Amino acid sequence: MGEEARIKRQIFRALKDGPKDFWQLINLQDSHIIAFFNTLKRLEEKGEVVREGDLYHLSKSVKDVHPLEPTICSECSGTGIVIEGLFKEVEKRFLEITQKRPLPVGEFDQGFVRPQDTMRRMIFMYQRGDIEDQEIFILGDDDLLSIAIGLTGLAKRVTVVEIDKRLVSFIEEFSQKHTNNLITVQQYNVLEPLPESEQGRYQVCVTDPVETHNGFKLFVTRCLSTLQGEGSAAYIGLTHLEASLKKWHKYQRMLNGAGLAITDIIRDFAYYPEEENQWEVFYETYEIMRREKLPIPQVDWYRSSFVRAEVVERLTLPEIGEVSPDTLYFDEESWATPLYPGN
């Protein structure tokens, strides 16, 4: 009841400012998509929220609601990270390079965050001492974090493993032209074991895992296997939208059991830009669109928190078990994950 009451308060205060569509509303609350959807439907049934076309209104019967106050820092988007000094020049070059990036495909559940958010991730890692003179392993690099790191010239080595051969070629070409091969990249499917040569070699690993039960364990375990041990750091992008707090609890226990302590969780650190990703075709396959007739979003609503965890005792990798492509990408909370185009 506590979660539903909180979502209700967040919906009411958002609508106090005026009508909003589903995607604007979901962007102004904290819970995963299923809890939000169910709460919104119950508010409609009670007549406290009224839908007209694509817009939701607050019923006149609802009294004493304080409107949403502005609280997010306009300089840093609430992340606490500003892009200045060396990083301002890096950002300029990074924005130019990313203009030619490959677009997402549904087959790999792809999508990239805003370029400025990739920059902020890199700067946060730099703040924590996890860029300069470090050897960094990245599992999946839709966001081109390796290129942002490479542009600084501060890392000792960056290794990327990525399933999409278009991204492999894109990163490889950049590395050869601009970093004297500081970045090495190879095509890799996370369902396969990592080569022995990559295990236990790095001080830092980064991944944005698939957020199913099996997907998180698989991606994160593969990443953790590359770390040297105590003092090494793992960075994980993780949403609330397709991962409930019960999932987060399970994930936290997994990290603790592996010998890591979570040092930082920065809420809503990165947003996935609708226009740049050009993934309108994906929406017709989303579970949420099957359940409700909704407009294509006109706001950047899908976002990710940034988690840092550090190895504090002997690294103990979880048992992965059998994982199929179906259980990798889909579970009961995968309401905004695309089916493969054409299927």
C-alpha positions as CSV (number, residue, x, y, z in Angstrom):
1,M,0.0,0.0,0.0
2,G,2.9,2.3,0.7
3,E,4.2,2.2,-2.9
4,E,0.7,2.8,-4.4
5,A,0.1,5.7,-2.1
6,R,3.4,7.3,-3.1
7,I,2.7,6.8,-6.8
8,K,-0.8,8.3,-6.3
9,R,0.7,11.4,-4.6
10,Q,3.2,11.8,-7.5
11,I,0.5,11.5,-10.1
12,F,-1.8,14.0,-8.3
13,R,0.9,16.7,-7.9
14,A,2.0,16.2,-11.5
15,L,-1.6,16.7,-12.8
16,K,-2.2,19.7,-10.5
17,D,0.0,21.6,-13.0
18,G,-2.3,20.6,-15.9
19,P,-3.1,17.7,-18.2
20,K,-0.4,15.2,-19.1
21,D,-0.1,12.1,-21.2
22,F,1.1,8.7,-19.9
23,W,4.8,9.2,-20.7
24,Q,4.9,12.6,-19.1
25,L,3.4,11.2,-16.0
26,I,5.6,8.1,-15.8
27,N,8.6,10.5,-16.0
28,L,7.5,12.2,-12.8
29,Q,7.3,9.2,-10.5
30,D,9.7,6.6,-9.2
31,S,8.2,3.1,-9.5
32,H,8.4,0.5,-12.2
33,I,6.1,0.6,-15.1
34,I,3.7,-2.1,-13.9
35,A,3.1,-0.5,-10.5
36,F,2.6,2.9,-12.1
37,F,0.2,1.5,-14.8
38,N,-1.9,-0.4,-12.2
39,T,-2.1,2.6,-9.9
40,L,-3.1,4.9,-12.7
41,K,-5.9,2.5,-13.8
42,R,-7.2,2.3,-10.3
43,L,-7.3,6.1,-10.0
44,E,-9.3,6.2,-13.3
45,E,-11.7,3.6,-12.0
46,K,-12.3,5.7,-8.8
47,G,-12.9,8.8,-10.9
48,E,-10.0,10.7,-9.3
49,V,-8.1,10.8,-12.6
50,V,-9.9,11.3,-15.9
51,R,-8.6,10.5,-19.3
52,E,-9.7,12.5,-22.3
53,G,-8.0,11.2,-25.5
54,D,-4.3,10.9,-24.8
55,L,-4.3,13.3,-21.8
56,Y,-5.0,12.6,-18.1
57,H,-6.7,15.3,-15.9
58,L,-7.0,15.5,-12.2
59,S,-10.7,15.2,-11.1
60,K,-12.2,18.4,-9.6
61,S,-13.2,16.2,-6.7
62,V,-9.6,15.9,-5.6
63,K,-8.7,18.7,-3.2
64,D,-5.7,20.0,-1.3
65,V,-3.0,18.9,-3.8
66,H,0.2,20.9,-3.9
67,P,1.6,21.2,-7.4
68,L,5.0,19.8,-8.3
69,E,7.8,22.2,-7.3
70,P,10.9,22.5,-9.4
71,T,13.8,20.7,-7.6
72,I,16.2,19.4,-10.3
73,C,19.4,21.3,-10.9
74,S,19.3,22.8,-14.4
75,E,23.1,22.8,-14.7
76,C,23.6,19.1,-14.1
77,S,20.2,17.5,-14.6
78,G,20.3,16.4,-11.0
79,T,23.4,14.3,-11.3
80,G,25.8,16.5,-9.5
81,I,28.2,16.4,-12.5
82,V,29.1,19.4,-14.6
83,I,31.0,19.2,-17.8
84,E,33.9,21.7,-17.6
85,G,37.6,22.1,-18.3
86,L,39.1,19.2,-20.3
87,F,35.8,17.5,-20.5
88,K,34.1,20.4,-22.3
89,E,36.5,19.9,-25.2
90,V,36.0,16.2,-25.0
91,E,32.2,16.7,-25.1
92,K,32.5,18.8,-28.3
93,R,34.4,16.1,-30.1
94,F,32.2,13.3,-28.7
95,L,29.0,15.0,-30.0
96,E,30.5,15.3,-33.4
97,I,31.5,11.6,-33.5
98,T,28.2,10.3,-32.2
99,Q,26.3,12.0,-35.0
100,K,27.3,9.0,-37.2
101,R,26.6,6.2,-34.7
102,P,24.6,3.1,-35.7
103,L,20.9,3.3,-34.7
104,P,19.5,0.7,-32.3
105,V,18.0,-2.6,-33.5
106,G,15.3,-4.5,-31.6
107,E,17.1,-7.9,-31.9
108,F,19.6,-6.8,-29.2
109,D,17.3,-4.7,-27.0
110,Q,19.4,-1.7,-27.9
111,G,19.1,2.0,-27.0
112,F,21.6,4.6,-26.1
113,V,21.6,7.4,-23.5
114,R,21.9,11.0,-24.3
115,P,25.5,11.9,-25.2
116,Q,25.8,14.4,-22.3
117,D,24.8,11.6,-20.0
118,T,27.5,9.3,-21.4
119,M,29.9,12.2,-20.7
120,R,28.6,12.5,-17.1
121,R,29.0,8.8,-16.5
122,M,32.6,9.1,-17.7
123,I,33.3,12.1,-15.5
124,F,31.8,10.4,-12.5
125,M,34.1,7.4,-13.0
126,Y,37.0,9.9,-13.3
127,Q,36.0,11.5,-10.0
128,R,36.1,8.1,-8.3
129,G,39.6,7.4,-9.6
130,D,38.4,4.8,-12.1
131,I,39.5,6.3,-15.4
132,E,43.1,7.7,-15.1
133,D,45.8,5.0,-15.7
134,Q,43.1,2.3,-15.3
135,E,42.4,-0.8,-17.4
136,I,38.7,-0.8,-18.1
137,F,36.4,-3.5,-19.4
138,I,33.0,-2.6,-21.0
139,L,30.4,-5.2,-21.8
140,G,28.1,-3.8,-24.5
141,D,28.7,-0.2,-25.6
142,D,25.6,1.2,-27.2
143,D,26.4,4.5,-25.4
144,L,29.9,4.7,-26.8
145,L,31.4,5.2,-23.3
146,S,34.7,3.8,-24.6
147,I,35.0,6.6,-27.1
148,A,34.3,9.2,-24.4
149,I,37.0,7.7,-22.3
150,G,39.3,7.4,-25.3
151,L,39.0,11.1,-26.1
152,T,40.4,12.0,-22.7
153,G,43.6,10.0,-23.2
154,L,43.6,9.2,-19.5
155,A,43.0,5.5,-19.4
156,K,45.7,2.9,-19.8
157,R,43.6,0.5,-21.8
158,V,39.9,0.0,-22.7
159,T,38.5,-3.3,-23.9
160,V,35.0,-3.5,-25.3
161,V,33.0,-6.6,-26.1
162,E,29.9,-6.0,-28.1
163,I,27.4,-8.2,-30.0
164,D,26.6,-5.7,-32.7
165,K,29.2,-5.9,-35.5
166,R,28.2,-2.4,-36.6
167,L,29.2,-1.0,-33.2
168,V,32.4,-3.1,-33.2
169,S,33.4,-1.5,-36.6
170,F,32.4,2.0,-35.5
171,I,34.5,1.9,-32.2
172,E,37.4,0.1,-33.9
173,E,37.6,2.7,-36.6
174,F,37.5,5.5,-34.1
175,S,40.2,3.8,-32.0
176,Q,42.6,3.4,-34.9
177,K,42.2,7.0,-36.1
178,H,42.1,8.8,-32.8
179,T,43.6,6.8,-29.9
180,N,46.5,4.8,-31.3
181,N,44.5,1.7,-30.6
182,L,44.0,2.5,-26.9
183,I,40.5,0.8,-27.3
184,T,40.3,-2.8,-28.4
185,V,36.9,-4.2,-29.4
186,Q,35.7,-7.6,-30.3
187,Q,32.3,-9.1,-31.2
188,Y,30.9,-11.1,-28.4
189,N,27.6,-12.8,-27.4
190,V,27.0,-12.7,-23.6
191,L,25.5,-16.1,-23.8
192,E,29.0,-17.5,-24.5
193,P,31.7,-17.7,-21.8
194,L,34.3,-14.9,-21.9
195,P,37.8,-15.9,-23.1
196,E,40.1,-16.9,-20.2
197,S,42.5,-14.2,-21.4
198,E,40.0,-11.5,-20.4
199,Q,39.3,-12.8,-16.9
200,G,40.9,-11.2,-13.8
201,R,42.7,-8.5,-15.8
202,Y,40.9,-5.2,-15.2
203,Q,40.5,-2.7,-12.4
204,V,37.1,-1.4,-13.7
205,C,34.2,-2.9,-15.5
206,V,31.0,-1.3,-16.9
207,T,27.7,-2.7,-18.2
208,D,24.1,-1.8,-18.8
209,P,22.6,-5.2,-18.2
210,V,19.4,-6.6,-19.5
211,E,17.1,-6.3,-16.4
212,T,15.4,-9.6,-16.4
213,H,16.3,-12.0,-13.5
214,N,18.6,-14.0,-15.8
215,G,19.9,-11.1,-17.8
216,F,21.2,-9.1,-14.8
217,K,23.0,-12.1,-13.3
218,L,24.5,-13.1,-16.7
219,F,25.7,-9.6,-17.7
220,V,27.0,-8.7,-14.3
221,T,28.7,-12.0,-13.6
222,R,30.5,-11.9,-16.9
223,C,31.7,-8.4,-16.1
224,L,32.7,-9.2,-12.5
225,S,34.8,-12.1,-13.8
226,T,37.1,-9.6,-15.5
227,L,38.0,-7.8,-12.3
228,Q,41.4,-8.3,-10.5
229,G,39.9,-8.4,-7.1
230,E,39.8,-6.2,-4.0
231,G,39.6,-2.5,-4.8
232,S,38.3,-3.1,-8.3
233,A,35.1,-1.3,-9.3
234,A,32.0,-2.3,-11.2
235,Y,29.6,0.2,-12.8
236,I,26.0,-0.8,-13.7
237,G,23.2,1.1,-15.4
238,L,19.9,0.1,-13.8
239,T,16.3,1.4,-14.2
240,H,13.3,1.3,-11.9
241,L,11.0,1.1,-14.9
242,E,11.5,-2.6,-15.7
243,A,13.1,-3.6,-12.4
244,S,11.0,-3.3,-9.3
245,L,12.5,-2.8,-5.9
246,K,12.1,-6.5,-5.2
247,K,14.4,-7.0,-8.2
248,W,16.8,-4.4,-6.9
249,H,16.9,-6.1,-3.5
250,K,17.7,-9.4,-5.2
251,Y,20.4,-7.7,-7.3
252,Q,21.9,-6.0,-4.3
253,R,22.1,-9.3,-2.4
254,M,23.8,-10.8,-5.4
255,L,26.5,-8.1,-5.4
256,N,27.0,-8.4,-1.7
257,G,27.3,-12.1,-2.0
258,A,29.9,-11.7,-4.7
259,G,32.1,-9.7,-2.3
260,L,31.1,-6.2,-3.4
261,A,29.8,-3.2,-1.5
262,I,27.6,-0.6,-3.3
263,T,29.3,2.8,-2.9
264,D,27.0,4.9,-5.0
265,I,23.6,5.0,-6.6
266,I,22.8,8.1,-8.6
267,R,19.1,8.2,-9.4
268,D,18.0,8.9,-12.9
269,F,21.5,9.6,-14.0
270,A,20.9,9.0,-17.8
271,Y,17.9,9.4,-20.1
272,Y,17.3,7.6,-23.4
273,P,16.5,10.2,-26.1
274,E,13.4,9.3,-28.1
275,E,14.2,11.3,-31.2
276,E,17.9,10.3,-31.6
277,N,17.2,6.6,-31.0
278,Q,14.5,6.6,-33.7
279,W,12.8,3.5,-32.2
280,E,9.2,4.4,-32.9
281,V,8.8,1.0,-34.6
282,F,9.7,-0.7,-31.4
283,Y,6.7,0.6,-29.5
284,E,4.1,-1.5,-31.3
285,T,5.7,-4.6,-29.8
286,Y,5.9,-3.3,-26.2
287,E,3.8,-5.1,-23.7
288,I,2.6,-1.8,-22.3
289,M,1.2,-0.8,-25.7
290,R,-0.6,-4.1,-25.9
291,R,-2.4,-3.3,-22.7
292,E,-3.3,0.3,-23.3
293,K,-3.7,2.5,-26.4
294,L,-1.0,5.1,-25.9
295,P,0.5,7.7,-28.1
296,I,4.2,7.5,-29.2
297,P,6.2,9.4,-26.5
298,Q,7.2,13.0,-27.1
299,V,9.4,13.2,-24.0
300,D,12.5,11.3,-22.9
301,W,10.9,9.1,-20.3
302,Y,13.1,5.9,-20.1
303,R,16.0,6.5,-17.7
304,S,18.7,4.7,-15.8
305,S,20.4,5.1,-12.4
306,F,24.1,4.7,-12.2
307,V,25.4,2.2,-9.7
308,R,29.0,1.8,-8.5
309,A,30.1,-1.2,-6.5
310,E,33.6,-2.0,-5.2
311,V,35.1,-5.4,-4.4
312,V,35.9,-5.4,-0.7
313,E,36.6,-9.1,-0.1
314,R,37.4,-12.3,-2.1
315,L,35.4,-12.1,-5.3
316,T,32.9,-14.9,-5.5
317,L,31.1,-15.2,-8.8
318,P,27.4,-16.3,-8.8
319,E,26.4,-19.5,-10.6
320,I,24.9,-18.5,-13.9
321,G,23.0,-21.7,-14.9
322,E,21.2,-22.1,-18.2
323,V,20.0,-19.0,-20.0
324,S,18.1,-18.9,-23.2
325,P,17.6,-15.9,-25.5
326,D,13.9,-15.8,-24.4
327,T,14.7,-15.7,-20.6
328,L,17.6,-13.3,-21.2
329,Y,15.3,-10.5,-22.6
330,F,11.9,-11.2,-21.1
331,D,10.3,-11.7,-17.7
332,E,7.1,-10.6,-16.0
333,E,8.4,-7.0,-15.7
334,S,9.6,-6.5,-19.3
335,W,6.8,-4.2,-20.4
336,A,9.0,-1.8,-22.5
337,T,11.3,-4.3,-24.2
338,P,10.9,-4.7,-28.0
339,L,10.2,-8.0,-29.7
340,Y,12.4,-8.6,-32.6
341,P,11.2,-6.6,-35.7
342,G,9.3,-8.8,-38.1
343,N,8.5,-11.5,-35.5
